[in-house]
Amino acid sequence: MIAVYPNPVKSSQTLTVTAHLEGEQSKGARILIHKINGTYIGSYNLDGDITKIIMPAVAGNYTVSLQNNSGILKTFTDIVK
């Protein structure tokens, strides 16, 4: 199971990503944040099953992608208000 919450999130507040990955899925697992226009914001290594990320201060739409060594596992659109 992979989930991202809350959505929307307030600017500069914490976004929580839960990802229960096992075996090969967990190898090289990281979270990528981009603006909706594709501008790269940052990459974060998973911290166990629950990872907390401080979202940007600028309001807008962002993509939150969970990726491992095999590629993208899931992508979410998150709104920062």
DOKENU-802679 format. One record per residue (C-alpha): residue in three letters; y, x, z. Coordinates in Angstrom, 1 decimal. Layout:
! residues N
REC   code        y        x        z
REC    ALA        Y        X        Z
...
***
This chain:
! residues 81
REC   code        y        x        z
REC    MET      0.0      0.0      0.0
REC    ILE      3.5      1.2     -0.9
REC    ALA      6.6     -0.5      0.4
REC    VAL     10.4      0.2      0.5
REC    TYR     12.7     -1.6      3.0
REC    PRO     15.3     -2.9      3.7
REC    ASN     16.6     -4.0      0.4
REC    PRO     19.6     -4.2      0.2
REC    VAL     20.4     -1.3      2.5
REC    LYS     23.9     -0.4      3.8
REC    SER     25.5      2.8      2.5
REC    SER     24.6      5.9      4.5
REC    GLN     21.9      3.9      6.4
REC    THR     18.1      4.5      6.6
REC    LEU     15.7      3.4      4.0
REC    THR     12.1      3.3      5.1
REC    VAL      9.2      4.1      2.7
REC    THR      5.7      3.3      3.8
REC    ALA      2.9      4.8      1.7
REC    HIS     -0.7      4.9      2.8
REC    LEU     -2.1      7.5      0.4
REC    GLU     -5.4      9.3      0.6
REC    GLY     -7.2     12.2     -1.1
REC    GLU     -5.9     13.1     -4.5
REC    GLN     -3.1     10.5     -4.3
REC    SER     -1.4     12.4     -1.4
REC    LYS     -1.4     15.8     -3.2
REC    GLY      2.2     16.7     -4.0
REC    ALA      3.5     13.3     -2.9
REC    ARG      7.3     13.0     -2.8
REC    ILE     10.0     10.4     -3.1
REC    LEU     12.6     10.7     -5.9
REC    ILE     16.0      8.9     -5.7
REC    HIS     18.1      8.4     -8.8
REC    LYS     21.1      6.2     -9.6
REC    ILE     20.2      3.4    -11.9
REC    ASN     21.9      5.3    -14.8
REC    GLY     19.4      8.2    -14.3
REC    THR     21.6     10.6    -12.3
REC    TYR     19.3     12.6     -9.9
REC    ILE     20.2     12.1     -6.2
REC    GLY     17.4     13.9     -4.3
REC    SER     13.7     14.5     -3.7
REC    TYR     12.0     14.1     -0.3
REC    ASN      8.5     15.1      0.8
REC    LEU      6.4     12.3      2.4
REC    ASP      6.3     12.5      6.1
REC    GLY      2.9     10.9      6.9
REC    ASP      2.6      7.2      6.2
REC    ILE      6.3      6.4      7.0
REC    THR      9.2      8.4      5.6
REC    LYS     12.8      7.6      6.4
REC    ILE     15.6      8.6      4.0
REC    ILE     19.4      8.3      4.5
REC    MET     20.7      6.6      1.4
REC    PRO     23.9      7.6     -0.4
REC    ALA     27.3      6.5      0.8
REC    VAL     28.2      5.1     -2.6
REC    ALA     27.3      1.5     -3.2
REC    GLY     25.2      0.7     -6.3
REC    ASN     21.7      0.3     -7.6
REC    TYR     19.2      3.2     -7.1
REC    THR     15.6      3.8     -8.2
REC    VAL     13.2      5.0     -5.5
REC    SER     10.1      6.5     -7.0
REC    LEU      6.9      7.7     -5.3
REC    GLN      5.4     10.5     -7.3
REC    ASN      2.4     12.8     -6.8
REC    ASN      0.9     15.7     -8.9
REC    SER     -0.5     13.1    -11.4
REC    GLY      2.8     11.4    -12.0
REC    ILE      4.8      8.3    -10.8
REC    LEU      2.8      6.0     -8.6
REC    LYS      5.4      3.3     -8.1
REC    THR      9.1      2.7     -8.7
REC    PHE     11.4      0.3     -6.8
REC    THR     15.0     -0.6     -7.4
REC    ASP     17.1     -0.6     -4.2
REC    ILE     20.6     -1.9     -3.7
REC    VAL     23.0      0.1     -1.5
REC    LYS     25.9     -2.1     -0.3
***
